[in-house]
Amino acid sequence: MPEAEQPIARAWHDKLTETVGQPDADVYLIGHSLGCITILRYLESLPENQKVGGVVLVAGFGERFAQYQAGNHDTFFDHELDWHRIREHCDHFVAISSDDDPHIDLSQVELFKQELGAEAIITHGKGHFGSADGVYEVPMVRDALFAMASSHN
């Protein structure tokens, strides 16, 4: 994503919009951390009757949360998400988090369950799912995608 060290929500949204092109039921999106709220904002912005096949949110958040530190991610919080509108554009959400993530509060998984009907997967020992945590592969993402795709066929 552009300006990864100093991310700006609009630039990330525009890049995702450009990358996806025309969304349809064959489009599956995977986000990590700031990528999750970017996907949610993208879905929120889609015109009526456009849907994607599914979304996997890894170590994600959809609102300011207790551990959030004000600063360079503020552009991602310029408004509260319209959860109803987001759900209109995707029927299948999976939220994956680790119980030892130092950045993302587990309340965000509960938020995704409540607002999106997301399937929640909470694992242990994966931190924020990055190389700093020794995580280089996340097979549960692949498994979630395969399950979503097979439910459409």
Protein Blocks (a to p, Z undefined) as FASTA:
>chain_A
ZZkllccfklmmmmmmmmnopadfkbccddehjlmmmmmmmmmmpcehiacfbdcdehia
fbdcfklccdjklmmmmbccdfklmmmmocbdcddddfkbfkbcfklmmmmmmmnopacd
ddehklnopaknopabdfklmmmmmmmmmmmZZ
